Amino acid sequence: MAWRDGKSSWKKLILFMASIVLGIAAVVSIQSFSLNLKNNISSQSKSLMGSDFKIDSDKAPNKAVWAIMDSLGGADAREINFPSMVAFPKSDASKLVRIRGIEGGFPFYGTMETEPASASSNYQQKGTALVDATVMLQFSLKVGDSIKVGTTILPIGGSLKSVPGSNAIFSTMAPPVIIPYNFIENSGLVKIGSRLDYEFYFIAKPTTNLQALNDAIGKKLKAEDADLDIHTSTSNRLGKRYDNFGKFLNLVAFIALLLGCIGIASAVHIYIKEKLRSVAILKCIGASKKQTFIIYLIQIAMIGLIGGVLGTLTGVFLQQLFPLLLEGLLPVDVQITLAPQAIFIGILLGVFMSVLFALYPLIGTIYISPLQALRIQENTNSKSTKAGIIVLGLIFGFIFLFAFWILNNFKYAMGFLGMIVITFSVLGGIAHSIMLITKRNFPHSWGFLARTSLLNLYRPQNQTLILIITIGVGTFLISNLYFSKDLLLSQANFETETTSANMILLDIQEDQTENVAATITNKSHTIIDNIPIITMRVHSINNKMVNDIRKDSTSRIRGWVLNHEFRATYRDSLIESETITEGKFIPVITSNELVPVSISNNFADDAKVNVGDKITFNVQGVLIDTEVGSIRIVDWRRMQLNFNVLFPKGVLENAPQFRVLSTNVPNEEASAILQQDLVTKFPNISILDFRQILNVVEKLLDKIGWIINFMAFFSILTGIIVLIGAVRTSKHQRVKESVLLRTLGAKSNQILKIIALEYTFLGVIGSLTGILLSLISSQFLALWIFETPFTPSIIPFLMLFPFITFLVLSIGISNSRKVINNPPLEVLRKESL
């Protein structure tokens, strides 16, 4: 019976099914790709590191670390890497890169891809440099040209396409340049304050239990300011990093699926209304309530099954595009395979969500008496209301469980459910309010066509509510992306005034400071900051040694406080990014008693210290006893140097230190000239040009934004399908209205204008509501999360708003062609068939 009844309504049923296909496709494609990425990262974990495990430190290993490495049979390869400026004599240009000085057969797993291929195996013997391929193209370099690393000039042996241990994202800011290990010392780049990373690579025996090895010597190495990384833990960390992005995309895809399900609920509601006569006849000839309910339940379940299968197949196809969309962001080459878990989830979601969201209108068939159905009279039954509340509870419960499954966090899952409820409620409330306001304050002075189109917004079987919600949510997602991107970029932006630094010079030695400053001022630029930097580590907190704190399993002090090499400074005043919250800032001291230092609030929280507590710092071998004199809130988002630890003047002036200078350059040409001059004279310094950094950040956000747009567009497409379905399911009502108008003398162009105005109203209200709602949410983010002024992007208003409105208008008109073009009698005959 379900099959026979369904055949007569197959066009409507196909539209119901199409409502969830795209949502299922989005969920399956993200789930499948996430599983593939996780499996690839796990299977390629050794290739990502280049070895079985490594020992790394940000300072030269001491005797204890050497002894541990010797007990392991010695390192099979070693590396020193650090950021530095390099010069290209051919083009008189310079670039901030990450120098990697390597000795030994690294990588032992994976490949170092170079052009020519032989360069990766002979660069150490030939004493050549491997330069990042992008840098080679940027500066028109070729094999045989020279690169100046510090005071050393090396020939370029090959272009470097990929190498284990290089992060694709950070490589865009500081691309890798590989040179032989023995050239590091000769380069003259290792100075006081140089930010060096020492890495030692090991090949494990097949019988070695890496996790047991990590448990055995990991804490010992940490006590000596070194770390042991095994390839599995490295891949796990990397997998979690990309897993978070996958969770976000999963939720975006799930919203598209929810929109489709809301479309199903609305369409089934109208579908069941049209089936009231059939339900009544079935009951009159002896069908039970249960039988009539199951007939239509089977139809919806089959729709969900077919939709789930089609959506899953579409999702499996779509996941093939993700390696292209995420090019440059992924740590591995992803081999796409079928993921049975994602396929099962897609089909199950299709059936379950179709039934769940269609359940309430289906339940209505149980409470309809034959007489009520034959008279086509609606009767609100208390039993039906109770059943509706139960179904609504099931829907909310499912949304929460799905979000909890994706996020694995109760609070975040509740937050997602709350966001869904608030967003849909606001859009629904706005739609309902517009209908109510229009009805109460109807513009009687308007012309006939405009009045009729407005009346259509709240006529029987109207779809105003569902259309505004679907259009609004899709528009909300996409426009919110642009506004959020503006917020992120505003955090990294800097002022254009000449008093604000846009270039920072690092690693300047004391004896170079005057000459570097003179080089800057000779180019007519102003020295904005001249900051001394002193490196130090925490020796004890409240007279408890760092090593003892590490061994104390009950300690709540964060590990980074104990292991970090702090770069501190001294001055007699605070800067704009600092605000004292506790204690009093002491600018200068003259005695040798406890030194009152000012610490950042995050340092105080993680070190579990307050004003008056004692901290002893190891300043390059000299112990300095200090007392927490004040705690500061530091605005780390500002593009300037900020410090966790701030000393007063009168303590560190004679300590070994280096300097950081900052200046403002007016344009890219002036920046390039100054950088080239500085690198030629002072090859050891590093230069951060904020313009280049912002350019990299913006490109990265554009790429991520494009992906999110791609996913959010599923919501728009789903909304379009729901719109088509809504128009078709309510077409019978439209046919009667249009035929009546035609009978009364209305012309085709008048009916066309009425329909066009109605869908223009819907498009304008839906898209504008979505944009305004995203504008409000972004403003809240700016005030409460980012705490920054917010200037929204104009793109959603200029492009998204008219595009969505035009799309809604086009669909509405195209689905009403038959009513407009054919004679009234012919239309009525076709509708009665």
N, C-alpha and C positions, 0 to 999 in steps of 0.2 A: 504493500500500500504506500509506503514511503517512496519507493522507486516510481510508482505510477504517478503519484501526486507531484513528485519532484520534476518529472519530465515536462509537465505543463508549465513549470516556472523556472526552467533551467537558466534562462538569461539572468534573472534576478539572483539565483543561487550562485552563478559564476561571479557576479559582482561582490556578493558576500565573501566568497572565497578569495577574490583578488584583494580584499581589504587587509588580509593578514599575510599574503604572500611576501610582500616587501619587508614587513617587520620580521618575519621568520628568516628571510634571506639575510637581513642585517645581523640578527643574533647569531645565525649559523656561521656566517662568514667570519665574524669577529672571534667566536668561540673556536672555530676550526683553526684559524690562523694563529690564535694565541697558543693553542695546544701544539701546533707545528713549531712555532718559535721556541716554546719552552723545551720541546724535545730536541730541536736543533742545537740550542745553547747547551743542553746537557750532554748531547753526543759529541759536541765540538769543544767541550770545556778545556781539554788539553791544548787544542789549537788556539783557543782564545788567550791562554797564558803563554803557550810556547814551551811548557815544561810540565812535569808532574807537580812540582811545588817550588816555591821561591821564598827566600828570606830577604826582606827589604827594610830599610831604615833611612831616615832623613839626615843621618850623620854617619861619619866613618865608623865602621864596626870597631868595638873595643876588644880586648883580649878574650873576654868571656864569650862574645859572639863568635870570634874566630875559632875558639875552642869547640863550640857547639857545631860549627860548620865542618871542622876537621873530623869530629866524631861521626859525621854523616858521610865521610869520604871526600869532603871538599866539593866546592861548587863546580859544576860542569861548564858554566858560563857566567859571566858577570857583566854588569852594566852600570854606568853613571849617566843619569839624565837630568836635565835642568832647562828652564826657559832662558833664551838668550837672543840677542839681536845678531843677525848675520848680514854680511854685505855681499853684493854680487857685482864685482868690478866691471863686468861687461856692460851693465846697464846703469851703473852708479846708483843702485837702489839698495834698500835694506828691508828686512822683514823680521818680525818676532817669530821665532820657531822654538821647538823643543829639541834640543840636542840630545841624541842617544849614542853614547860611546859604548860599543859592545866588543867584548872579547870572548872567543870560543865559538861553538857551533850553534848558537841560538839562531833561530828557533828549532827545537827538537821535534816539535809537532806543529802541523800547519806549515804554511809556506810564506816566505818573504817574496812578494811578487815585485819584480823589477823589470825595467826595459832598458838594456837587453837583459835576458834572463840570467846570464852568467854573472852579472854585476853583484847579485846577492851572495854568491859564493866566493868571489875573489876580491871584494873591496878591502878586506883586512890585509891581504897580502900586497895589494897594489897601493894601499894608502889613499883610497879615493872616498868621496862622500856620495851617499845616496840621498837625493833630494826629492821631497814630496812632489808627485806628478802635477798637482794643481799649481804649486809654486813654479814649477818648470814652465808651465803654459803661461802663467801670469806675467812672468818676467822674460819670456821668449828665450829661455835657456835650453841648451842642448848638451848632450854628453861631450865632455872635453872642455867645457867652460869651467870657470873657477868660482869657488865660494870661499869667503873669508870668515873663519870662525875664530873670533878673538883676534889674536895676532898671527894665527896660522892660516895659510892659504892652501886649499886642497882642490885638486881637479874633481869635477863631477863624473862619477863612474856610471851612474844610471839614474833613471827616474823611479821613485818609490811609489808603487800603487797601493800596497797594503802590507802590514806587518803585525804580527801578534803583539798585544800590549798597547796598541794605539786606539784611543777612543775616537769614534767617527765624529762625534759632536765637537769635542774639545780640539780635535785636529784642525777644525776650520779656523780656530782662533790662533793656535800655535802648531802649525803643521810639523810633522817629524822630519828631522834630518839625521841620518845615521852616519857616524864616522868611526874609525878604529879607536878602541879604548885608549891606546897609548898616546893619542893626540890630545886627550883632555888636559893633561897636566901641562903640555907645551902650549896650549891655547891662551894661557894667562887669564882664563875666566874663573878659576877657583880662587876667590877672595873671601875676606871676612864678610859674613852675611849672605854668601852665595846660597841659593836655595837648591841644594843637591839632593838627589834621591839615589841611594845605593841599592842595587838589586842583584841577587845571586840566585842563579837558576840551577835546579837539580833534576836529574833523571832517577826515578825510584826503581828499585828492584821489583819484579812482578809480584813477589810475596809481601811487599810492604803494605801495611795497613796505614793509609795516610791519616785517617781520622785518629787512630791511636797515636801516631807520631805527633799530630797537632796537640792532642791532650797531654802528651809527655813533655814536650819542649816549648809549647806555645807560651805558657806563663813565664818560663825562664827567659825567653827572648823578650817578652814584653817588659820584664823587669830591667832589661838592658836597652830599652828604647828601640827595640826591633820587633818585627812581626813575621809570623809564618803564615803564608797563604798557600792552601792546597787548591788544586784546580777545581775540585767539586764545590768548595765554598765560594770561590770566585764566580763560578757560573751561577750558583744559587743567588748571590747578591745581584748579579746582572739580570737574571730572570725576574727577580722581584721588582727591579726598577722598571722593566718594560711591562711587567704584569699590572702595575698600577695604571699605566696608560691604557692597557687593554680593558681593565675594569671600567674605566670612565667611558670608553667607546661602547662597551657592553650595555651600560645604562642608557646611553644615547640611543642605541639600537632598540632596547627594550621599550623606550618611550614611543618609538615609531610603531612597535607592535601593539602597545596599549591604544594608540590612536586607531589602529585598524580594528581592534576589538571593540572600541566604543562605537565605531562605524557599524560593526556587526550587530551590536545590541540595538542600535537605533533602527537599522534596516530590518532586523528580525521583528522588532516591535510593529513596524508597518506591515511587514509580510504576514504576520499572524493576524493582524486586523483584517487584511484582505481574505484570510482563510476562515473567518468566523462562520460564514455560511457552510463551508465544507465541514467544519468541526461540528456545527449544529446538526447537519444531516447525518454524520457518523453516529452521533449520540442518539438521534431519533431512531436509527435502525439497529440500535443495541450495542454500539461501541461503548466501552467503559472509559472513565476519565483517564485511567492508566494507559489504555491503548491509544487514545488520541494524543496523549502527551508523548508517548514513545515514538509514534509515527514521525512527528516533527523533530524529536530529539535525534532520531536516526539520520534524518536529513542533515541537520546541523553538524552532527559528528562526522558524517561522510564528507561534508564540505570542509571541515577542519582537517580531516585526514588528507584529502587531495591538496588543500592549501598548504599543509605542512610538508608534503612531499615535494610540491612545486617550489615552495620557498626554500627547502633544504637544497634542492638541486641548483637553484639560483645562487644560494649562498656559497655552495661548493665552487661554483664558477667564479663568483665575485672575489673569493679569497685569492685567486690567482693574480688579482690586480694589486694586492697589498704590498708585495715586495717592490713594485714600481712606485707606489704612493709613498712608501717609507724609505725609499732609497736615500742613503746618507745618514739615516737614523738608526739602522739596525747594526748590531755587532757581528752578525754572522750572515752567511749566504743561506737563506731559508729554502729548503727543499720541501715543496708542497706535496703532502700525501693526504689521503682520505682519513678523517678523524671520526671513527665510529661513535664516540661519545657525543660529538657535536651533531651528527646526523640523527642519532636517537633523540637528543634534546629537541631538535627542530621539529621532528614529526610529532613527538609527544606534546610540545607546546601548541602545535596547530590544532590537535584534537581537543586538548584540555582547555585552552583559552577560548576556543570557539564555543564549546559547551558552556563554560563558566559564564561568559558574558552574554550568552543568549538565554541563559537559564531563567532569568526573571520574566521576560516576555513569554517564554514557553510555559512557565508555570500558570500564566493567565488562562491557558486553554483548560486547565483543570477546573477552574472556578466559574466557567461560563456555562450557564444553563442553555438548553436548546432554544427556549423561547427568547432569552436575551440575545442570543446570537442571531436568530432569525430576524429580530427587530433591529439589529445593529445598534443596540443600546449598551453603553459602557456602564459598568457597575463596579465601584471601588469596594472590593471585598476586604474585610479586616484580615482574613486568612492570607489573602494575596499580599497585603501590606507586610504582615509578619514574615512571610516567605521572602519578600523583597529585602527586608532587613538582614535576614540570614544570608542571602546571596551576596549582599553588599559586604557583609563581614567576611565571607569567603574570598571575595575579590581582594579586599584590603589585606587579608591574611596571605594570599598568594603573592601579591606584590612585595610584601615584606619578606617572605621566605625566599623569593627569587633574588631580591637585593642582598639579603643576608648570605645567600649562596655565592653571589658574585663577590661581595665585599669582605665576607668573613668577619664582620664587625657589627655588633648589635646596635650601637649608637648610630653608625653611619647608615645602616639599613633603615632605622627609624627615621633618620634625617631625610633619606631619599623618599620614603613613604610620605613624610610630612610635606616635602617639596612638591610631590605629585598632587597631593590633596589640595594644597594651597594654590598651586598654579591652575589646576583644572577648576577649582572653586572660583577663583578670581575671574577666569575667562568666562565660566558659566554664569557667574553673577553679573558680569558686565553685559553679556548677551541678554540675559533676562531683564536687566535694568533698561537696556536700550529698547527692548520690546515693550516694556511697561510704560516708559516715558513717551515712546512714540504713540502708544495707544491713548494715553491720557492727554497728551498735548499734540494731538494730530493737527498737522498744518492744513487746515481746511481751505486756506487761500491759495494753495498750490494748484497747479493744473491737474487735469484728470489723470494723465499718465503717471505723473510723479506720485499722486495720492494712491493710485491703484498699486503701484510697485511697493510703496511703503506698507500698504495693507497686507500684501503677500508675506511680509516678514512675520506676521502672527496669525495667518490663516490656519484652518484645520490641516493637520499633517504637515505643518511647516518643518523645515530642517534648520532653522536659524541657529538654534542652540548648538547642535552638533557641528555645523559648518564653522561657526565662529571659533569653537574650541579647537577643531582640527587645524584650521588655517592659522589661528593664533599661536598654538603650540609650536608648529613648524617654523613660523616666522620668529617666534621667541628664541628658539634654539640657535638659528642662524645669526640673527642680529645680536644676540647675547655674546656670540663669539667675537664679533668686531669690537664691541664695547670692552670685553675682557682683555682683548689684545691691546687696546689702547691703555688700559690700566697697567698691564705688565710692562709695556714700553715706557710708560711715564715713570715707572720706578727706576728704569735704567737711564732715563734722560738726564741731561745736564743743562744748566742755564746758558744762554747765549752771550751773557755779558762778559766783558773781558776780565772781570774780577773772579770768574769761576773757572777752575782748571778743567781743561779737556785733554791734557797730556801729562802723564806721570812718568818720571825717570827713576828707575829703581837700581839698587846695588852700586851706588856711587860711593867710592872709598873716600875717606876723610881728606887725603891729599889731592883728590880730584875735584873736590867740591867747588873751589873758587874758579877753576878753569872751566868746569861744566857750566857754572852760572854765567861766566863771561861769554861763553859760546852762545848761550840763550839770549842774553841781553844785546849782544852784537847783532843779532838778527831782529832787533827791535821788539822783542817779546819780554814780558814782565815775569819775574820770579814771584809766584804766588805763595808757595810753601817751600820751606827748607827744614825738613823734619829729620832729626836724628833717630836711628833705629838701633836698638840693642837686643840681641837674642838672649833668652834665658829660659829656664825650666823651673817648675815648682819642686822644691827640695823637701819641704814639710809643711803640714797644715796643723796649726794649733799643737806644735811640737810633736806631731806624729809623722814619722818618715813616710815618704811616698811608697817605698817597697813594702812597708808594713800595712799601709792602707790597701795596696793591691791584694795582699794575702788575706785581708779581713773580709770574709764572705758577707758580713752584715753591713758593710759600708755602703752608703747610698751616694758616694761621690762618683761622678761620671768619669769614665776612663780617659776621655780626651784631656781633661784637666791634668791628669797625672802624667800623660805621655806626650803632650803637645809641647813643641818648642815655640814659646811665645816671642813675638816681636813687639817689644814695648818701646815707649818713648818717654820723654820728660818735657814739661812745659809749665808755665806759670799761669795759664788761663785755659778756660774751656772754649770749645768751638760750637758752632751753630747746631751740630748734630748731637750734642751732649746736654743732658739735663740731670742735675743732682736730685736724687729722691731720698737718700738717707745720708746722715753725717754731714761733714763740712769739708770742702775741697781746700787743701793746703797748697798754696802756689810755690813757696820756697821754704827750705829748711837750712839751718846753719849748724845744728848739733849732730852728733854721731849716734843719737839715740834711735829708737824704733822709727823707721821711715813710714810716714802716713801715705799710703797709696790709694788711688781711686780705681775701683774695679767696675766693670760693666755688670749690669743686673743678671745677664745670662751666665757670666762667670760665677757670680755670687750664688745663683740658684744651683748650678751644677757642682760647685765646690762645697756647698752647704756651709757658707760662712756669712757672717753679718758684720756690721760696724764694730770694731774693737777686737775682732779675731786676729790671730797671728798667722802670717804666711812667710816662709823663708824661701827666697829665690836663689837658684844657682846661676849666677851671671858669669858664664864662661869660666867656671872654676872658683869664683869668689862668692861666698855665701853672704846674702844681704837679708837681715831680719826686717820685716815690715809689719805694719798694722793696717787693717782695713780702716782708712779714714773716712771714705765716702763710697757710695754706690751710685752709678750713673745709668740712666737709660740712654742707649746709643742707637741712633737711627742708621742701621747698617745698610739701608737701601740707597743712601746717598752715594754718589760716585765720588768718594773721597776717602782718604785713609782714616780709618777709625781703629781704636785699640781696646783690647780687653783690659790691659793693665797700663795705668798712667802714673808715672812717678813725678814728684815735684822737682823743681830745679835744686841743684846743690848736692846731688847724689851720684848721678851716672855720667857726668861730663867727661871723666877720664877713662871710662870703660871703653873697650874696643867696640867700635860702632861703624855703621855706614850711613849714608844719607839718602833721602828721597826728596827730589825737587819736583815741583809741578809748575806748569805754565799754561797759557792759553794761546793757541795758534788760530788765526782767523779762517783758514781754509785748507783744503787738502794739499794744494801746491806748497804752501808755506810749511806744512807738516812734513812733507816728503823731503824738502830741502834741509830742514833742521835735523831730521832723523839721519839723513845721509852724513851730514857734517859731524854729528855726535858719534855715530858708529865708527866713522873713520878715525876720529881722535881718541875715543874711549870705547874700545870694542867690548869691554866687560859689562857695560850697563845694559839694562833692559828698558824698553820704552813701551808704555801702554798708551795707544791712541784710542781714545774713547769713541771716535767716529767709526773706526774699524770694528770695534767691539759691538757697538750698537747696530752696525750693518749686519754682522754675523747673527746677533740676537734676533733682529727683525726677520732675516731670512729663515731662521729656525722656526720662529713663531708663524711665519707665513706657511711653511711646510706643514707644521702641526695643525694650523688653522684650516688648511686645505683639506686635511684628512677629516677633521671634525665637521667641516662643511659637507664633505662627501657623505658622512654618516647622517648629519642633520637633514640632508636633502631627502633621505628616506622618509622622514616625517612629512615633508612637503608632498612627496609623491603619494604616500599613503593617504594624506588629506585629499589629494586630487581624486584618488580612486573612491574614497568615501563620498566625496562630492558628487562624482558621477553616479554612484549607487544611490545617494540620497535623491538626486534629481529623477532617476529612473523609477525608484520605488514610489515616489509621490507624483509620478507623471499622470496617473489616472485622475487625480484631483485636478491637476493642471489642465488636462484635456477638457474636462467639464467646464472649467472656468473660461478657457480660451474659446471653446465652441459657443458658449453662452455669449461671450463678447462679440464673436464673429456674427452670431445670429442677430444680435442687437445692432449690427452695422459697423463694428470695429474693423479696420483694415489690418492687413498683415504687418505693415510697418509700425502700426500703433502697438500691436501685441508684441512685436520685436522690441520696441522701445521699453515697454513695461517690463519684459523679462530682463533686458539689458540693464535697466536701472536697478532692478531688484538685486541682481548679482553684483553690480557695481557697489551697491550699499554693503552687501555681505563681504565682498573683497576688501573694501576700505575699512570696515569695522574690524574684521578679523586680523588683517595684516597690521593695521595701525595699533590695535590693542596689543598684539604680540610685541611690536617694536617698543611701545611705551612701557609695557611690563618689563621688558628686558632692560630698558633705560633706568627704570626705578630700581631693579635688582642690582644693576651695576653701580648705581649711586650708593646703595647700602653697602656694597662691597668696598667702594672707595672710602666711605666714612668709617666703617667698623673694622674692616680687615686690613686694607692698605693704608688707611689714614692719610689720604692724599686728595687734592682737588681732582675732579674728574671732568675731562672735556671729551664728550662722546664723538664717535666717528659719524660722518654725514652719509656714509655709504648706504646704511639700511634705509634712510629716508629717500635718497635719490635713486637707488637702484632696486632694492628689495621690495619696497612699498608699491611702486607702480607695477613691477613685474608680477607679484602675487595677485594684485588686483586685476590685472589684464588676464592672467591665467584663469582666475575664477570666472570672469566675464566670458571668456572664450568657451569654457566648458559648459557653462549654463546655456549659452546660445546654441552650441552645437548639439546639445541633447534635446533642444526644443524645436529643431528644424521641422519635424513632421507636423507638429501642431501649427506652425506658421505657414508652411508651403502647401499643405493639402486642404481641400474643401472640408467644411465641418462634418457633412454626412459621411464622407469617406473615412475620416478620422474615427468617428463614432463606431462605424462598422468594424474597423480594424481592432479597436479597443474591446469590442464585445466578443471577438473571436477567442 
